[in-house]
C-alpha cells in the first residue's frame, strides 16, 4: 500500500470520526429546544487523543452558559491534563463577542486544545467567522463544515430570524384527496362546513407541531367557522401564542391577539423574540402569505377521501421542494421547503 493510499485511508477515518462526534453534538444541541431561544441550539463534545469522550454539553437556557462552557465544565479534574491533545467538536461556530456570557472562542484558546471542529459558521452578524479566525490566530487548527447541512438545518429558525428579521414561517393545511379544505352542500353555496380530515394520530402530530413553535395564526373566517382553540392538548409542551388576522376584532375570543395586516404582525413577533409562526388557515390567509413569498416551510396533510363541493386548498408555490413524505392511517403528510432558502 503506497503512502498516498495510506493518507487517503487516514483522511477517510478522520472524516468518519468527525461526523460521528458531530452527530453527538447535534443530539446534545436538541436538549435546548425549549429554553435556548432566541439563541441557537448548540452542542459540544471534547474528545481526548486516545478517542475517549472526556466532556460534553449543550446550551441549556438563554442567558446561561454556552455549550462549550458546559462541555469544559464537565471534564473531570483528572482529565484536565488531556485537553492540550484533545479535539473539541461544536455544532455551531464558537461566539467571539461579549453578550450575556463571555466569548467561547477565548475560552477554547485559554484551554489550549489541539484542534477545533465546527459544524457550520454562525450566520449571526456579530460572529460570522470571527470566532473561527480568533482561534486560528492563536495557532489552533479549525475544521469547518462537518455535517454542515444538518447543523444549519437544526437552527433554520434562528437563521431566518437573523437574516430576514422575521420569524420562520410554516404554512399548514389539511385537504381532501381532491384538494378541498372545507365542505359545501352544493356548488357555489355561501355556507361551508369544516371537514374532519385528520386521524387521531395525525391530530397528535398537529399538537406536537404547535408545541414546537412560538405562534400560530388563522384568519377571521376560520375563527368564525371552526371556533379553534389552537392550543396544545394532545402533546406535552407549551401552547403557541394565538393570533388572528382581521380588520374587526369584535367578537374574537379573548385568547387571540388581533392584527389587521401581516407586516404589523410579523414586526410584533420579531420584536418579541418569537422565532417561528404556523399559519393554519384558511385559504385566503394562506394565499396571502404565498403571494408575498412569506414562507419557509409548507406542511400538507391529505386525506384519502373526496367531497363533491367545497373550498379549494391553496396551490403549492412553484418553488416548493418536497423534503419529506409520510403516510399515517391512510393520510399522507408532505413537508415542503422554500427552494430559494434551502440551506
Secondary structure, 3 states (H helix, E strand, C coil): CCHHHHHHHHHHHHHHHHHHHHHHHHHHHHHHCCCCCCCCCCEEEEECCCCCEEEEEECCCCCCCCHHHHHHHCCCHHHHHHHHHCEEEECCCCCCCCCCCCCHHHHHHHHCCCEEEECCCCCCCCCCCHHHHHHHHCCCEEEECCCHHHHHHHCHHHHHHHHHCCCEEEEEEEECCCCEEEEECCCCCCCEEECCCCCHHHHHHHHHHHHCCCEEEEEHHHHHHHCCCCCCCCCCCCCCEEEEECCCCCCCCCCCEEECCHHHHHHHHHHCCCCEEEEEECHHHHHHHHHCCCCCEEEEEECCCCCCCEEECCCCCCCEEEEEEEEECCEEEEEEEEHHHCC
